[in-house]
C-alpha cells in the first residue's frame, strides 16, 4: 500500500479499515537521498511511534 505518509494512509478508505483492524504491525517510510531511494523511517502501528529514523 502506498501513501505519502501515515496520516494520508489513514485517510484512504481501504487503508483506514486495514489499519483500524490491525492488519499491519509496522509502516516503512521511504524517501530519497541524492536521487536514490532509502528507508527514511519505520513506524510501529497502530500508534505510529517512530522506531527507526534514517539519516535524512
Buried (B, 14 or more C-beta within 10 A) or exposed (E): EEBEEBEEBBEBEEBEEBBEEEEBEEBEBEEEEEEEEEBBBBBBBBEBEBEEEEEE
